[in-house]
Amino acid sequence: MTLCPSLLRTSLALALLLATAGAQAAEDKPLWELGVGAGVLQLPHYRGSDQSHTWLLPVPYIVYRGDIFKADRNGARALLVDVDRFSVDVSVSASTPTRSRDNVAREGMPDLKPTIEIGPNLNWTLGRGADWKLELRLPVRAAVTVASQPRVAGWITTPNLNLDLRSGPWNIGVLGGPVFGNRKLHGFFYDVAPAYATAARPAYQASGGYAGSTLAAALSQREGARWIGAFVKYDRLSGAAFEDSPLVRQRQQWSFGIAVSWVLAASEQRVSVNE
């Protein structure tokens, strides 16, 4: 188990752990809340890897309920359009770095740099009730490497159905759908250049298109100053455009995490919100 101080990995943990939201009646809440805690994540080195890593990391609790800029159980975002059942905001995700010396499939290859993914996200509310909301989400993101000279690693889209509901004190979220990426992004993760080919790892060039599917579930609970959240995620790569890459060692994989935070400060100003 490794202590992980990296802001990128902390942001990734927050994106995963705060991905659940529960629909409920409007109520007055502080404009902002701040807290701190700790979490544990187990993630594969990359989608399709047969090796994983466990991260122990700090988990800040940050909530901001502004009219445009928001940071809550749906992640940090800017609400650009909000009309009836449609809204457009900013989708953000990330990938962790992988040192090739720690990964058997990539031994001798350049390290995989971490990426930040950002782009627009269209949300269409298909139905809602007092304790639930079903949305179709259509995010399109550019992946940019986190390096001294950042570069665009490619594009990804993850259309999904997202169900948020509240059961007693628990907020529960379930989402699932296909994943698509362009040739450049798939090459970033799954290409094997001739210079790095071996008898056991032939040269390979990935193509763009279907990249498998994903299903995730998360739950969280706020009780007084304490917040607890957990998630589990399933990835399936069967039928992916890069399925035959020698770097794909596993076509089904799981990742999960859990975190606990305590709210230490909150604004006196309150706003009416639906969360």
N, C-alpha and C positions, 0 to 999 in steps of 0.2 A: 504494500500500500504506500502511495506516494503523496506527500504534502504538495498541493498544487496552488501556488500563489498567483498564477497567471490570470489577468483580468479577462482574457478571452475565454478561458475555461470556466471561470466564474460566471460569465455572461451566458455561456452555453448551458450551464447547470440551471441558471435562473429560467432560461427559455424553456427548458424541458419541465422543470418542476412547477413553474407557474403557468403551464399551458392549459390547466383546467380552470373552468369558470362555471359558476352556478347561477342560473337565472333566478331572480327573486324580485320581490316588489321594491319599488323605489324607496330609499331611506336616506337620511342625512348622515354623512360620514365626513371625517376630516379631509381637507384638500390634499394633504400629504401626510405620510407616515414613514418613519425610518426605524430600522432595527438591524439586528445582526444575529447570525447563527452559524451552523455548520451542516455539511451534507456529505454523503458518500455516493459516488457514481461508478457504475461499471459499464464501460463502453467498448465496442470492438475498435481495433486500431483504425479500421475504415470499413465501409459496407462491403461484405464479402470476405473479410479477413477471418481466419480461424483462431486468431489471438485477440485477447482483450486486455484492458488495463483498468485498474481500480484507482479512482481519484478520491482523496480526502481533501476537502476544500472549504474555505469560508463561504457562507451564503448570506449576503446582505438582503434585507427585506426593504424594498423600496416601492412605495405606492404614491402615484401622483394622479389626481382626478381632475385635470384641467379640461377646458372645453375642446381644445385641439390636441395638445400634447398629453399623453396618458402613459402611465406605467402601472400595470395591475396584473391580475391573473392571466390576462391575454398577452402579456409581454409589454415591452416598451414600444410605442408607436406614435405616429402623428395621424390624427383622423382628418383626412383630406376632404371627403365627401360623406354626408350622412343624410340620405333621403329615403323616408319611409322604410322599405325593406332592404334597401341597398346602401352599402357604405364602401368607401375606398380608404385604405390606410396603408401603412408601410410594413412590409413583412421582413423580419430579420432572423437569420439563423447563423450557424457557424459549424466548423469542423475542427477537431483537435489535430495537433501535429503527430506525426509518427516517425520515430527514428528507425531507419532501415536496419541498423545493427541489432535492434530489439525485435525485428519481425523476420521470421525465417523466409517467407515468400519473397521479401524485398531485399534480402541480404545482398550487399554490394551495390545497390541502387541508390540514387540520391534520396535524401529524407523527404517525406511529404510535409510541406509547409502547412500551417493552419490557414484556414480561410474564413472570411466574413462574407455572408450572403445578405444582400439587401435588394429590395425592389417593391413594386406596387402589389397590393393584395385587394381583390374584389370580394366582398362578402354579400351573399344573398340569403336573407332570412326566409327559409321555407315554411317555418311554422314556429309558434311559441305559445307558452302558457305561463301560469304563475310560477312554476318551478322548473321549466325546461325551455330550451331553445335549440332548433335545428338549423344549421347554416350550410350552404355550399360555399366553400372558400376556393379562390383561384389566384394563388400567389405565383409571381414570376420574379426570380431573383438572379442577380449577377453575383458570381462568386469571385472575390478578390483576395489574393494571397496577403497574409500579414508578414511583411518582410521589409527590409530597408529600401527595396525598390518594388513596391506592390505592382501586381499585374492582374488583369482579368483572367481567371482560370476557366471561365465558361459560364453557361446559363443553365438554370434548373427551374422546373415548374412542378408543383406538387398539389394538383387539384384534389380536394378532399371534402368529405361530409364530416361535419363537426357537431356533436351532440353535447350540450351542456345541461346539467340538471342538478337539482339540490335535493338531498335525501337526509332529513333531520339536520344535524350540524355539519354534514359533509357536502362539499362541492365536488361534483364528479364530471369529468370530461372524457369523451371517447371520440377519436377521429381516425379516419382511414381513407386510403385512396392510392392511385398509381403515382409513380415518379417518372419524370422525363428529363433528360439532359441532352445537351448538344455534344457533338463529337469532341470539341475541345475540352469540355469538363470531364467526359468519360476518359479521354486520353490522359488527363492530369492524374487520375487515380489508377488507371488500368493498362496504359500502354507499357510495353517493354521494348525499349530501343535496341537495335541490333548490338550496340556496344555492351549491353547488359544481359544479353541472352546467354544461357547456359544449356547444358544437355537436359536439365530438368525444368528449365524456364525458357521456352522458345520465344523469339521475337513476336510481338503482337501489336496490332493497331486497332483500338476500339472504334466503334461507329456510334453515332448519336441515335437517339430515340428512346424507346421504353427502357426504364431502369429498375423494373421491379415494382413492388408495392410495399406499403407500410401500414401498420395498425398500432395505435398507441392509446393507452388509458392512464388517467391521472386522477388523483383525489387530493383534496386539501381541507383543512379545518382550522378555523380561527377561534380560539377560546381565550378571552381576555387579552393579555399581551402576548400569548404564545401562538405561533403559527406552525403547522406541520404539513408537509406535502410529500407525495411520492408518485412515481410513475413507472410504467413498464411499457416497453416498445418492442414490436416484432417486425423484422424486415425479411422480405422474401425476394430473392433475386432470380428465381427460375423464369426463363424467357427473356431476361434482360439482354440488351444489345451487346453487352460486354461479358456475357455469361461464360464464354470460352477463354477468357483471359487467364493465363497461368497464375495471376495474382488473386483470382477468385478461388478461395479454398473452401468456402462454405456458402450455401445458397439460402440458408435459413439461420437467423440469429436473433438473439434477445439482448436487450440492454435495460437497465433499471437504475433507479436512484431514490434516495430518501433524504429529506432535510428538515431541520427544526430551526426556527428563528424566533426571537423575542423582539417585540416592538418597544423601542426605547423613547421615542418622541413622536408627537403628532401636532399638527397645526390647530390653532383655535378656530380658524375659519372652517366652516362646514359647507358642503355642497350636496345637492340631491342627486343620487346616482342609482342606476340599475346595474348590479354586478352579478 
